[in-house]
Amino acid sequence: MLYNLHSHTNFCDGTHHASAYVKAALRSGLKVYGFSSHAPVPFESPWNMKEKNLSNYLSDIKGIKDQYEGLIEIYCGMEADYVPNRVLPQKLKSIYELDYVIGSIHFITPIDDCPLFEAEGPLKTFQQGVKNCYRGDYSKAIKRYFQLTRMMIEESCPDIVGHLDKIKKHNQPKELFSESAPWYVDEIMQTLKVIKINNVIVEVNTRGLYKNLVSDTYPSVWILEEMIKRNIEITLSSDAHHPKEITAGFDYAVEQLKSIGYRFQKTMINGSWKNVPL
């Protein structure tokens, strides 16, 4: 049985209306499907939902949930950015009465007066931000990225941490940093410690894999190996932006997770978090 709680509709940077994803999910044999369009942010963004469209998003998902009741469980969530003092994932969940919230870092907010810049966007945009704010020192920018992840969990803990190490996508085609560098490993270990203390679910995200942005999942296999040592719980998702992507990369990811030792993932069933076999 398949499950997916991370997907994007045309309310943000997805390609289709929510109904197209549900039809594709049914064809793929899914029993649980969650929508998590990018939550609005108080500044211009190329992928976040517009505030003016939020009520329509919520009502559309509710309508689809009612329409397909008995055929598939539909949940309404959001993928919320964390921007200190401005955007807080758990607060958004409460305000909009969401079923769940995925917390992700898409923007790096420097400590000094430098404006935030995209960690998620094109490589050139990321490189320019690092040049402007960190004098080209990628290690400082990436340390801040993981610091923000830890701050998010401690201040406004989401249900799921999204694509934990997506920052590594900027290592293609030219390596900007090494995942084996002591400073990088230390950032991961600090972050896993905070994740475990707060008992938050970590998403195993296949999007970078099937889009040929990286060679494995977010997080990397070596991080997953560290996670299972700490009994950190996971949920598998494809971060679908198109209906054809709903289960993309799942076969590979399940094989990898089982080889590491994972046998279960977390998903929502009947409105609460349950362990289900991979």
Contacts in CASP RR format, 6 or more apart in sequence:
PFRMAT RR
TARGET T0000
AUTHOR 0000-0000-0000
METHOD contacts of the structure
MODEL  1
MLYNLHSHTNFCDGTHHASAYVKAALRSGLKVYGFSSHAPVPFESPWNMK
EKNLSNYLSDIKGIKDQYEGLIEIYCGMEADYVPNRVLPQKLKSIYELDY
VIGSIHFITPIDDCPLFEAEGPLKTFQQGVKNCYRGDYSKAIKRYFQLTR
MMIEESCPDIVGHLDKIKKHNQPKELFSESAPWYVDEIMQTLKVIKINNV
IVEVNTRGLYKNLVSDTYPSVWILEEMIKRNIEITLSSDAHHPKEITAGF
DYAVEQLKSIGYRFQKTMINGSWKNVPL
1 29 0 8 1.000
1 30 0 8 1.000
1 31 0 8 1.000
1 276 0 8 1.000
1 277 0 8 1.000
2 28 0 8 1.000
2 29 0 8 1.000
2 30 0 8 1.000
2 31 0 8 1.000
2 247 0 8 1.000
2 250 0 8 1.000
3 30 0 8 1.000
3 31 0 8 1.000
3 32 0 8 1.000
3 33 0 8 1.000
3 235 0 8 1.000
3 236 0 8 1.000
3 265 0 8 1.000
3 267 0 8 1.000
3 276 0 8 1.000
4 25 0 8 1.000
4 30 0 8 1.000
4 32 0 8 1.000
4 33 0 8 1.000
4 34 0 8 1.000
4 236 0 8 1.000
4 237 0 8 1.000
4 238 0 8 1.000
4 240 0 8 1.000
4 246 0 8 1.000
4 247 0 8 1.000
5 32 0 8 1.000
5 33 0 8 1.000
5 34 0 8 1.000
5 36 0 8 1.000
5 75 0 8 1.000
5 77 0 8 1.000
5 100 0 8 1.000
5 102 0 8 1.000
5 160 0 8 1.000
5 235 0 8 1.000
5 237 0 8 1.000
5 267 0 8 1.000
5 268 0 8 1.000
6 34 0 8 1.000
6 36 0 8 1.000
6 79 0 8 1.000
6 102 0 8 1.000
6 160 0 8 1.000
6 162 0 8 1.000
6 203 0 8 1.000
6 205 0 8 1.000
6 237 0 8 1.000
6 238 0 8 1.000
6 239 0 8 1.000
6 240 0 8 1.000
7 21 0 8 1.000
7 33 0 8 1.000
7 34 0 8 1.000
7 35 0 8 1.000
7 36 0 8 1.000
7 237 0 8 1.000
7 238 0 8 1.000
7 239 0 8 1.000
7 240 0 8 1.000
7 241 0 8 1.000
7 246 0 8 1.000
8 14 0 8 1.000
8 36 0 8 1.000
8 37 0 8 1.000
8 38 0 8 1.000
8 79 0 8 1.000
8 239 0 8 1.000
8 240 0 8 1.000
8 241 0 8 1.000
9 16 0 8 1.000
9 17 0 8 1.000
9 18 0 8 1.000
9 21 0 8 1.000
9 35 0 8 1.000
9 37 0 8 1.000
9 57 0 8 1.000
10 16 0 8 1.000
10 17 0 8 1.000
11 18 0 8 1.000
11 37 0 8 1.000
11 49 0 8 1.000
11 53 0 8 1.000
11 56 0 8 1.000
11 57 0 8 1.000
11 60 0 8 1.000
12 37 0 8 1.000
12 38 0 8 1.000
12 47 0 8 1.000
12 48 0 8 1.000
12 49 0 8 1.000
13 38 0 8 1.000
13 46 0 8 1.000
13 47 0 8 1.000
13 241 0 8 1.000
14 37 0 8 1.000
14 241 0 8 1.000
14 242 0 8 1.000
15 241 0 8 1.000
15 242 0 8 1.000
15 243 0 8 1.000
16 242 0 8 1.000
16 243 0 8 1.000
17 60 0 8 1.000
18 35 0 8 1.000
18 60 0 8 1.000
18 61 0 8 1.000
18 64 0 8 1.000
19 64 0 8 1.000
20 243 0 8 1.000
21 33 0 8 1.000
21 35 0 8 1.000
21 240 0 8 1.000
21 243 0 8 1.000
21 246 0 8 1.000
22 33 0 8 1.000
22 64 0 8 1.000
22 68 0 8 1.000
22 72 0 8 1.000
22 74 0 8 1.000
23 243 0 8 1.000
24 243 0 8 1.000
24 244 0 8 1.000
24 246 0 8 1.000
25 33 0 8 1.000
25 72 0 8 1.000
25 246 0 8 1.000
26 68 0 8 1.000
26 71 0 8 1.000
26 72 0 8 1.000
28 246 0 8 1.000
28 247 0 8 1.000
30 72 0 8 1.000
30 246 0 8 1.000
30 247 0 8 1.000
31 72 0 8 1.000
31 73 0 8 1.000
32 72 0 8 1.000
32 73 0 8 1.000
32 75 0 8 1.000
32 267 0 8 1.000
32 268 0 8 1.000
32 269 0 8 1.000
33 72 0 8 1.000
33 73 0 8 1.000
33 74 0 8 1.000
33 75 0 8 1.000
33 246 0 8 1.000
34 74 0 8 1.000
34 75 0 8 1.000
34 76 0 8 1.000
34 77 0 8 1.000
34 99 0 8 1.000
34 268 0 8 1.000
35 61 0 8 1.000
35 74 0 8 1.000
35 75 0 8 1.000
35 76 0 8 1.000
35 77 0 8 1.000
36 77 0 8 1.000
36 78 0 8 1.000
36 79 0 8 1.000
36 100 0 8 1.000
36 101 0 8 1.000
36 102 0 8 1.000
37 49 0 8 1.000
37 57 0 8 1.000
37 77 0 8 1.000
37 78 0 8 1.000
37 79 0 8 1.000
38 45 0 8 1.000
38 47 0 8 1.000
38 48 0 8 1.000
38 49 0 8 1.000
38 78 0 8 1.000
38 79 0 8 1.000
38 81 0 8 1.000
39 48 0 8 1.000
39 49 0 8 1.000
39 78 0 8 1.000
39 79 0 8 1.000
39 80 0 8 1.000
39 81 0 8 1.000
39 87 0 8 1.000
39 89 0 8 1.000
39 92 0 8 1.000
39 101 0 8 1.000
40 48 0 8 1.000
40 49 0 8 1.000
40 50 0 8 1.000
40 51 0 8 1.000
40 54 0 8 1.000
41 48 0 8 1.000
41 81 0 8 1.000
41 83 0 8 1.000
41 86 0 8 1.000
41 87 0 8 1.000
41 107 0 8 1.000
42 86 0 8 1.000
42 87 0 8 1.000
43 116 0 8 1.000
46 121 0 8 1.000
47 106 0 8 1.000
47 120 0 8 1.000
48 81 0 8 1.000
49 57 0 8 1.000
49 78 0 8 1.000
54 96 0 8 1.000
58 76 0 8 1.000
58 96 0 8 1.000
61 74 0 8 1.000
61 76 0 8 1.000
61 77 0 8 1.000
62 76 0 8 1.000
64 74 0 8 1.000
65 74 0 8 1.000
65 75 0 8 1.000
65 76 0 8 1.000
68 74 0 8 1.000
73 268 0 8 1.000
73 269 0 8 1.000
73 270 0 8 1.000
73 271 0 8 1.000
75 99 0 8 1.000
75 100 0 8 1.000
75 268 0 8 1.000
75 271 0 8 1.000
76 98 0 8 1.000
76 99 0 8 1.000
77 93 0 8 1.000
77 98 0 8 1.000
77 99 0 8 1.000
77 100 0 8 1.000
77 101 0 8 1.000
77 102 0 8 1.000
78 92 0 8 1.000
78 93 0 8 1.000
78 96 0 8 1.000
78 98 0 8 1.000
78 101 0 8 1.000
78 102 0 8 1.000
79 101 0 8 1.000
79 102 0 8 1.000
79 103 0 8 1.000
79 104 0 8 1.000
79 162 0 8 1.000
80 87 0 8 1.000
80 88 0 8 1.000
80 89 0 8 1.000
80 92 0 8 1.000
80 93 0 8 1.000
80 101 0 8 1.000
80 102 0 8 1.000
80 103 0 8 1.000
80 104 0 8 1.000
80 158 0 8 1.000
81 87 0 8 1.000
81 89 0 8 1.000
81 103 0 8 1.000
81 104 0 8 1.000
81 105 0 8 1.000
81 106 0 8 1.000
81 107 0 8 1.000
82 88 0 8 1.000
82 89 0 8 1.000
82 103 0 8 1.000
82 104 0 8 1.000
82 105 0 8 1.000
82 148 0 8 1.000
82 149 0 8 1.000
82 151 0 8 1.000
82 152 0 8 1.000
82 155 0 8 1.000
82 156 0 8 1.000
83 107 0 8 1.000
83 109 0 8 1.000
83 116 0 8 1.000
84 109 0 8 1.000
84 148 0 8 1.000
84 151 0 8 1.000
84 155 0 8 1.000
88 155 0 8 1.000
88 156 0 8 1.000
89 101 0 8 1.000
89 102 0 8 1.000
89 103 0 8 1.000
89 152 0 8 1.000
89 156 0 8 1.000
89 157 0 8 1.000
89 158 0 8 1.000
90 101 0 8 1.000
90 156 0 8 1.000
90 157 0 8 1.000
90 158 0 8 1.000
91 156 0 8 1.000
92 98 0 8 1.000
92 101 0 8 1.000
93 100 0 8 1.000
93 101 0 8 1.000
93 158 0 8 1.000
93 159 0 8 1.000
99 268 0 8 1.000
99 271 0 8 1.000
100 159 0 8 1.000
100 160 0 8 1.000
100 268 0 8 1.000
101 158 0 8 1.000
101 159 0 8 1.000
101 160 0 8 1.000
102 158 0 8 1.000
102 159 0 8 1.000
102 160 0 8 1.000
102 161 0 8 1.000
102 162 0 8 1.000
102 203 0 8 1.000
103 152 0 8 1.000
103 158 0 8 1.000
103 160 0 8 1.000
103 161 0 8 1.000
103 162 0 8 1.000
104 161 0 8 1.000
104 162 0 8 1.000
104 163 0 8 1.000
104 166 0 8 1.000
105 119 0 8 1.000
105 145 0 8 1.000
105 148 0 8 1.000
105 149 0 8 1.000
105 152 0 8 1.000
105 166 0 8 1.000
106 118 0 8 1.000
106 119 0 8 1.000
106 120 0 8 1.000
106 121 0 8 1.000
107 116 0 8 1.000
107 117 0 8 1.000
107 118 0 8 1.000
107 119 0 8 1.000
107 120 0 8 1.000
108 116 0 8 1.000
108 117 0 8 1.000
108 118 0 8 1.000
108 119 0 8 1.000
108 129 0 8 1.000
108 133 0 8 1.000
108 141 0 8 1.000
108 144 0 8 1.000
108 145 0 8 1.000
108 148 0 8 1.000
109 116 0 8 1.000
109 144 0 8 1.000
109 148 0 8 1.000
110 116 0 8 1.000
110 133 0 8 1.000
110 134 0 8 1.000
110 144 0 8 1.000
111 144 0 8 1.000
112 133 0 8 1.000
114 132 0 8 1.000
114 133 0 8 1.000
117 125 0 8 1.000
117 126 0 8 1.000
117 128 0 8 1.000
117 129 0 8 1.000
117 132 0 8 1.000
117 133 0 8 1.000
118 125 0 8 1.000
118 126 0 8 1.000
119 126 0 8 1.000
119 141 0 8 1.000
119 145 0 8 1.000
119 166 0 8 1.000
119 167 0 8 1.000
120 166 0 8 1.000
123 170 0 8 1.000
126 170 0 8 1.000
127 136 0 8 1.000
127 170 0 8 1.000
129 141 0 8 1.000
130 136 0 8 1.000
130 137 0 8 1.000
130 138 0 8 1.000
130 141 0 8 1.000
133 141 0 8 1.000
134 140 0 8 1.000
134 141 0 8 1.000
134 144 0 8 1.000
138 176 0 8 1.000
138 177 0 8 1.000
139 177 0 8 1.000
139 181 0 8 1.000
139 183 0 8 1.000
139 184 0 8 1.000
142 167 0 8 1.000
142 177 0 8 1.000
142 184 0 8 1.000
142 187 0 8 1.000
143 183 0 8 1.000
143 187 0 8 1.000
145 167 0 8 1.000
146 187 0 8 1.000
146 188 0 8 1.000
146 190 0 8 1.000
146 191 0 8 1.000
147 187 0 8 1.000
149 161 0 8 1.000
149 164 0 8 1.000
149 191 0 8 1.000
150 190 0 8 1.000
150 191 0 8 1.000
150 194 0 8 1.000
152 158 0 8 1.000
152 161 0 8 1.000
153 161 0 8 1.000
153 194 0 8 1.000
153 195 0 8 1.000
153 198 0 8 1.000
153 200 0 8 1.000
154 194 0 8 1.000
154 198 0 8 1.000
157 198 0 8 1.000
157 200 0 8 1.000
158 200 0 8 1.000
159 200 0 8 1.000
159 201 0 8 1.000
159 273 0 8 1.000
160 200 0 8 1.000
160 201 0 8 1.000
160 202 0 8 1.000
160 203 0 8 1.000
160 235 0 8 1.000
161 195 0 8 1.000
161 200 0 8 1.000
161 201 0 8 1.000
161 202 0 8 1.000
161 203 0 8 1.000
162 202 0 8 1.000
162 203 0 8 1.000
162 205 0 8 1.000
162 218 0 8 1.000
163 203 0 8 1.000
163 205 0 8 1.000
163 207 0 8 1.000
163 218 0 8 1.000
163 239 0 8 1.000
164 191 0 8 1.000
164 202 0 8 1.000
164 203 0 8 1.000
164 218 0 8 1.000
164 219 0 8 1.000
164 223 0 8 1.000
165 188 0 8 1.000
165 218 0 8 1.000
165 219 0 8 1.000
165 220 0 8 1.000
165 223 0 8 1.000
166 205 0 8 1.000
166 208 0 8 1.000
166 218 0 8 1.000
168 179 0 8 1.000
168 214 0 8 1.000
168 218 0 8 1.000
168 220 0 8 1.000
169 208 0 8 1.000
169 213 0 8 1.000
169 214 0 8 1.000
170 176 0 8 1.000
171 177 0 8 1.000
171 214 0 8 1.000
172 213 0 8 1.000
172 214 0 8 1.000
177 184 0 8 1.000
178 184 0 8 1.000
179 185 0 8 1.000
179 220 0 8 1.000
179 222 0 8 1.000
188 223 0 8 1.000
188 226 0 8 1.000
189 226 0 8 1.000
192 223 0 8 1.000
192 226 0 8 1.000
192 227 0 8 1.000
192 230 0 8 1.000
192 232 0 8 1.000
195 202 0 8 1.000
195 232 0 8 1.000
196 230 0 8 1.000
196 231 0 8 1.000
196 232 0 8 1.000
199 233 0 8 1.000
201 233 0 8 1.000
201 234 0 8 1.000
201 235 0 8 1.000
201 266 0 8 1.000
201 273 0 8 1.000
202 219 0 8 1.000
202 227 0 8 1.000
202 232 0 8 1.000
202 233 0 8 1.000
202 234 0 8 1.000
202 235 0 8 1.000
203 218 0 8 1.000
203 234 0 8 1.000
203 235 0 8 1.000
203 236 0 8 1.000
203 237 0 8 1.000
204 217 0 8 1.000
204 218 0 8 1.000
204 219 0 8 1.000
204 224 0 8 1.000
204 234 0 8 1.000
204 235 0 8 1.000
204 236 0 8 1.000
204 237 0 8 1.000
204 253 0 8 1.000
204 257 0 8 1.000
204 265 0 8 1.000
205 217 0 8 1.000
205 218 0 8 1.000
205 237 0 8 1.000
205 238 0 8 1.000
205 239 0 8 1.000
206 217 0 8 1.000
206 236 0 8 1.000
206 237 0 8 1.000
206 238 0 8 1.000
206 239 0 8 1.000
206 248 0 8 1.000
206 249 0 8 1.000
206 250 0 8 1.000
206 252 0 8 1.000
206 253 0 8 1.000
207 213 0 8 1.000
207 218 0 8 1.000
207 238 0 8 1.000
207 239 0 8 1.000
207 240 0 8 1.000
207 241 0 8 1.000
207 245 0 8 1.000
207 248 0 8 1.000
208 214 0 8 1.000
208 217 0 8 1.000
208 218 0 8 1.000
209 215 0 8 1.000
209 216 0 8 1.000
209 217 0 8 1.000
209 249 0 8 1.000
209 252 0 8 1.000
209 253 0 8 1.000
210 238 0 8 1.000
210 245 0 8 1.000
210 248 0 8 1.000
210 249 0 8 1.000
216 256 0 8 1.000
217 224 0 8 1.000
217 253 0 8 1.000
217 256 0 8 1.000
219 227 0 8 1.000
221 256 0 8 1.000
221 260 0 8 1.000
224 234 0 8 1.000
224 256 0 8 1.000
224 257 0 8 1.000
224 260 0 8 1.000
224 262 0 8 1.000
225 260 0 8 1.000
227 234 0 8 1.000
228 260 0 8 1.000
228 261 0 8 1.000
228 262 0 8 1.000
233 265 0 8 1.000
233 266 0 8 1.000
233 275 0 8 1.000
234 257 0 8 1.000
234 262 0 8 1.000
234 265 0 8 1.000
234 266 0 8 1.000
235 265 0 8 1.000
235 266 0 8 1.000
235 267 0 8 1.000
236 250 0 8 1.000
236 253 0 8 1.000
236 254 0 8 1.000
236 257 0 8 1.000
236 265 0 8 1.000
236 278 0 8 1.000
238 245 0 8 1.000
238 246 0 8 1.000
238 247 0 8 1.000
238 248 0 8 1.000
238 249 0 8 1.000
238 250 0 8 1.000
239 245 0 8 1.000
240 246 0 8 1.000
240 248 0 8 1.000
254 278 0 8 1.000
257 265 0 8 1.000
257 278 0 8 1.000
258 278 0 8 1.000
262 278 0 8 1.000
263 277 0 8 1.000
263 278 0 8 1.000
264 275 0 8 1.000
264 276 0 8 1.000
264 277 0 8 1.000
264 278 0 8 1.000
265 275 0 8 1.000
265 276 0 8 1.000
265 278 0 8 1.000
266 273 0 8 1.000
266 274 0 8 1.000
266 275 0 8 1.000
266 276 0 8 1.000
267 273 0 8 1.000
267 274 0 8 1.000
267 276 0 8 1.000
268 274 0 8 1.000
269 276 0 8 1.000
END
